[in-house]
Amino acid sequence: MANAVAQNYLKTKVFTATPEQLQLMLYDGAIRFAEQGRLALEKRNFEESYNSISRAMKIIVELTSSLNHKIAPELCGKLASLYNFVYRNLVKASSERDTQPLEDALRILRHQRETWSMLLDKLGKQKAASAARDLDMPEPSASMEASISMQG
């Protein structure tokens, strides 16, 4: 029962997410599965490590295939190279049963996730400022945010 509720929650979260939020969710999933794979490798549970790393690899394939090279070819080329590096390290970790390539992949994934999270934060602030201008309200400022966070 609890698993069904969790699945429904996840399904709703995915279907209502913006494309930017979906990207962040993909990074979170890749990191989670890569970490599970690392823990399984450390326990020498090779079947579990293979399954977890394979799930991370599928997410990397999805991230790679979602790149739109027509809009930003240079950026997409760089991201494709990063994803290729991550994918090759996941393959190496799984096939050689070595956690070091997995750590290298995780380092890149965590950095990309942090960068994407900061971008979402900035985008959210820009949308709030735009909405405030449309409503003829003052734009959110650092002091306003501090006041709000101190209150609740």
C-alpha positions, 0 to 999 in steps of 0.5 A, a space after each residue: 500500500 505504501 509503495 503504491 502511494 509513493 508511486 502515485 506521488 512520484 507520477 503526479 510530481 513528474 506529470 506536473 513538473 516543468 521541463 527544468 524540474 524534470 531535468 533536476 529530477 533526472 540528475 537526482 535519479 542518476 546520482 541516487 542510482 550511481 550511489 546505490 551502485 557504489 554501495 553495492 560494489 563496496 558490499 561486493 553485491 555485483 548483481 545489485 551494483 549492475 542493476 543500479 548502475 544500469 539505471 543510472 546509465 539509462 538516465 544518462 542516455 535520456 539526458 544525452 538524447 534530450 539535448 537540442 543541438 539546434 538551439 545551442 550547438 556549442 553548449 550541447 556539444 560540451 554537455 554531450 561530452 560530459 554525459 559521454 564521460 559519465 556514461 563511460 565511467 559508469 560502464 567501466 565501474 560496472 564491468 571492472 567492479 571498481 568504485 573509482 570510475 563511479 566516483 568520477 562520474 558522481 563528481 560530474 553529476 553532482 556538479 551538474 545538479 548543483 549548477 542546474 539547481 542554481 539556474 532554477 533558483 535564478 529562473 524562479 527569481 526572474 519569474 517572480 520579479 517579472 510577475 511583480 512588475 506585471 502586478 505593479 508590486 516591488 520586486 523581491 529583494 534579498 532583504 524581503 527574502 530574509 524577512 520571509 525566511 525569518 518569519 516562517 
